[in-house]
Amino acid sequence: MKSLIILLSLFSLQAIAVEGTGGSATTEKPSYRYPSDLSDEESQQMIMSRVKYDDCLKKETNKYIDKYEDFRKVADVAMEDCKSTLVEIDGDLEKMNLDPNFIRFFLHNTTQKSTQELLHEIMIRMSE
């Protein structure tokens, strides 16, 4: 019941806010760019951002590969240390005014592919 009251209160506040702005609740949808709208240089920058993340993972893996016996722990620590690189890539993509859904997809895809490659590489290195 409390949730319903809170929800109704929020709708009431929103209606009051709309009335205070002249009665029109039209919100202009921001215009985002898509990968097909990017210049060759911007597309290359996106590709290089994945390379930058891969390089970070490899560098961090080299720090920890001899410290842990479990390859998953090595990957976890390396990925944790490279989070700042992902944040930087996210910021670069936002500066390009790319659609937020595409940015999420790109970052997810980048982390998934890079992690799969990293795990494979760590397992091979640790088995030698």
N, C-alpha and C positions, 0 to 999 in steps of 0.2 A: 504494500500500500504506500509506503514511504517513497518507493521508486516512482510510482505513478504520480504522486504529488510533486516530486522534484521535476519529473519530465514535463508535467503541465506548467509548472512555474517557469521552466526554461522556454517553453513555447510562448508563454505570455510575455516574458522579457524580450524575446525576439520580435514579437508583434509590436511591442512598444517601441523598440529600437527602429523598426521599419517605418512606423508612423512618424517618428522624430526626424527621419531623413527625407520627408516629403512624400511618403507613401509608396515609393517604388522600391521593390525588393530585387530589382534586376542586378545581377552581379555579372560583370563582364568576365568571361572565361579567358584566362591568360593564354597567349599564343606561344606555344612551345615549338621548338625545332625537333626534327626527327633525323635519324642518321642519314637519310637520303638528302637532307638539306645542308649537310656539312661540306665544307671545302675539303680538298685532298689533304691539306695540311692538318685540319682538325681531325680527319679520319685517321691520319697517321699518328696524331697525338693520342687518340684512343687506343690504338694498337700498342703504342709505346707504354701506355699506362699499365697494360697487362704485363708487359715485359718487366716493367719496374717492380710490380708486385711479385712476379716470379723470382726476380733477382733478390728481393728482400727475403723471400722464403728460403732460397738457397743459402744466402749468407747466414741467416739465423739458424738454419739446420746445421750448418758446419760448426756453429758454436756449441750445439747441444747434442750432437750425435754420439759423442763419447761419454756423455753424462748420464744418459738414460738407457736402460735395456729395452724398453718398450718403444717400438717405432711410433706408436700412436701418441705417446707422451712427447716425443721429439717434435712431431708435427703440430700438436696442440700448442706447445710453447712457442714454436716458430710463428704459427698463425697469430697468436696473441701479440707477439712482438711486432708483427706487421700490420696490425689494425690501423695504426696511424697512416700508413701508406694508403689503405682503402679510404680513409677519411679524406685524405688529400686528393685522391682520384675522384671521389664524390664531389668535392668542391670544384675541381676542374670541369667536371661534366655539367655542374650547375651553372658555372660561368658561361658555358656554351649555350645556355638556355634550352637544354634538352628536356624532353618530357620526363617528369619524375618517375613514371612507370617504366620508361625505357632505362633510366639510370638504375633503378632497382634491379631490373632484369640483367643489365650489363654487369653490375657488381656481383649479383648472385652467380651468374654464369662464370665470371672470372674466378670467383673463389672456388666454385665447384671444380672447374677444370684444373686450376692450379693445385688444389688440394689432392685431387686424384693423381696427378703427375708426381707431386711431392711424395705421397705415400708410397707409390711404386718405386721411386728413386731411393727413398730411405730404406725400404725393405731389401732392395738389391745391395745397397752399400753395407747394411748391417749383416747380411748373410755371407759376405766375403771374408 
